[in-house]
Amino acid sequence: MGTPVSIANTGIAVREGEHRKPIHLAAHFPGVNHNTVWSDPSARSQVEFDSFVHLARAAERGRFDFFFLAEGLRLREHLGRIHDLDVVGRPDTFTVLAALAAVTDRIGLAGTINTTFNEPFEVARQFATLDHLSAGRAAWNMVTSSDAFTGENFRRGGFLAHADRYRRADEFVTVAQRFWDGWGGDPIVHHGRQFDVRGGSPLPPSPQGHPVLLQAGDSGEGRDFAAARADAIFTRHGSLESGRAFYADVKRRAADRGRNPDHLKVFPGAAAVIGATADEAAEKAREIRRSQVGPQTALNFLEQVWGRELQSFDPDGPLPDVEPVFEEQAVKGRVLHADPREIVATYRARAEAGGLSIRELVIELNTRPQFVGTAEQVADEIDTYVQADAADGFILVPHLTPTGLDEFVDDVVPLLQERGAFRSEYTGTTLREHLGLPVPGADETARRVG
Ligand SMILES: Cc1cc2nc3c(=O)[nH]c(=O)nc-3n(C[C@H](O)[C@H](O)[C@H](O)COP(=O)(O)O)c2cc1C
């Protein structure tokens, strides 16, 4: 294999021979955000079961590790208007994954469920059930979720400060694990700041002991939580440079806790655009990005940063010359990590340097790390990112529902398989086996089930 352009002459070490890592792949079900292109004639429902089946089966045909559902419990809105591309919301995660368990055989089934508004017992029981029904294919993406807006759907309601969200998440998983491990044992007693539980587990241990635990959340607290608790991380750090920095950081955090860093897998989200030639793929990628960011989406995007109405500005004109307003409550369904004034200053500098209009800037900002090229080039790049320790694999985010991964599965996966970089057949039956992860409490599970 030739050295891909992105890494040639950079001095970055790429694993070779016996040091090579197996690539892991996952399929993100698209639908709710501006990455989904609804204007394409082949776009179909994000709610009907056929769509879930199509994507899950395509991913299983490609021998992917897992199928992935994000969580969004309300349609995102801003200044009283629903985001224009949030056509409908997401159906219930457990129902969808349980139904998929019946029509798939080996692929892992991962669901995002927040730890801020739920109860550990319920979530533990739901994932244990999914793990039983799917014969060991369940995974939980643990998120704290970003805002009070989502919380208004729940009885406990409202908002938790950032640090409290992670304290609650940590205690949440502690209690959930007690339920997973607690079958036939002493009563489960937990008196903590967030939960006060005296109960018992109604289910025997599931095939994986615990579902595979993923985490998504990028702050220091989020990374520490993942390093302590998770088997894998879903991250936005998908470029070679930021991916390598993130990977080194979280693996070190895991090692500092006495964990084997190989047991914390790193999965950036990524999109792939494939063409017969590199030029064709680049043109296709340009068209996709323009379709993802229409004029209204561009203004909505900026409004969430500016915290105020910007509808009178021309999306094809320069950036708004008004100052942002900081109001955390106004951020509904989107996470802001920094002071909006600083973000606005960087946007202005970038627009000025590139002579970019509002829409052009948002198109630039909207780039998911993308593998763009021929199938051969995309396979090369993905393998290189993994062997350069920028990732252990990728959660692929297609732009089309539900056919967006068909081309990747048919054209790129066989090339990865030919090179021995990716499995040709599943060798295990559980998701922990696909990912090379240990079964927690294996001895105990065997003793009790056997
Ligand atoms: C890659 C990624 C994916 C996420 N997916 C979801 C999601 O599906 N649903 C959700 O409510 N929050 C999601 N989050 C947000 C997290 O729940 C978290 O609230 C947010 O990132 C703030 O925490 P942080 O400051 O640690 O990043 C995601 C975050 C990241 C980084």
PDBQT file of the ligand as one rigid body, heavy atoms in Angstrom, charges set to zero:
ROOT
HETATM    1  C1  LIG A 501     -19.539  13.017  19.372  1.00  0.00    +0.000 C 
HETATM    2  C2  LIG A 501     -20.630  13.442  20.309  1.00  0.00    +0.000 A 
HETATM    3  C3  LIG A 501     -21.906  12.912  20.166  1.00  0.00    +0.000 A 
HETATM    4  C4  LIG A 501     -22.933  13.285  21.034  1.00  0.00    +0.000 A 
HETATM    5  N1  LIG A 501     -24.169  12.745  20.863  1.00  0.00    +0.000 NA
HETATM    6  C5  LIG A 501     -25.177  13.139  21.685  1.00  0.00    +0.000 A 
HETATM    7  C6  LIG A 501     -26.492  12.618  21.513  1.00  0.00    +0.000 A 
HETATM    8  O1  LIG A 501     -26.749  11.810  20.633  1.00  0.00    +0.000 OA
HETATM    9  N2  LIG A 501     -27.458  13.059  22.350  1.00  0.00    +0.000 N 
HETATM   10  C7  LIG A 501     -27.212  13.972  23.348  1.00  0.00    +0.000 A 
HETATM   11  O2  LIG A 501     -28.134  14.333  24.079  1.00  0.00    +0.000 OA
HETATM   12  N3  LIG A 501     -25.985  14.475  23.529  1.00  0.00    +0.000 NA
HETATM   13  C8  LIG A 501     -24.969  14.080  22.722  1.00  0.00    +0.000 A 
HETATM   14  N4  LIG A 501     -23.718  14.608  22.908  1.00  0.00    +0.000 N 
HETATM   15  C9  LIG A 501     -23.546  15.675  23.923  1.00  0.00    +0.000 C 
HETATM   16  C10 LIG A 501     -23.085  15.143  25.246  1.00  0.00    +0.000 C 
HETATM   17  O3  LIG A 501     -24.171  14.528  25.845  1.00  0.00    +0.000 OA
HETATM   18  C11 LIG A 501     -22.649  16.245  26.204  1.00  0.00    +0.000 C 
HETATM   19  O4  LIG A 501     -23.772  16.751  26.836  1.00  0.00    +0.000 OA
HETATM   20  C12 LIG A 501     -22.056  17.429  25.605  1.00  0.00    +0.000 C 
HETATM   21  O5  LIG A 501     -21.036  17.071  24.731  1.00  0.00    +0.000 OA
HETATM   22  C13 LIG A 501     -21.512  18.340  26.740  1.00  0.00    +0.000 C 
HETATM   23  O6  LIG A 501     -20.551  17.666  27.492  1.00  0.00    +0.000 OA
HETATM   24  P1  LIG A 501     -19.024  17.992  27.297  1.00  0.00    +0.000 P 
HETATM   25  O7  LIG A 501     -18.863  19.392  27.784  1.00  0.00    +0.000 OA
HETATM   26  O8  LIG A 501     -18.301  16.991  28.133  1.00  0.00    +0.000 OA
HETATM   27  O9  LIG A 501     -18.705  17.840  25.847  1.00  0.00    +0.000 OA
HETATM   28  C14 LIG A 501     -22.680  14.226  22.066  1.00  0.00    +0.000 A 
HETATM   29  C15 LIG A 501     -21.393  14.743  22.216  1.00  0.00    +0.000 A 
HETATM   30  C16 LIG A 501     -20.371  14.364  21.369  1.00  0.00    +0.000 A 
HETATM   31  C17 LIG A 501     -19.013  14.940  21.576  1.00  0.00    +0.000 C 
ENDROOT
TORSDOF 0
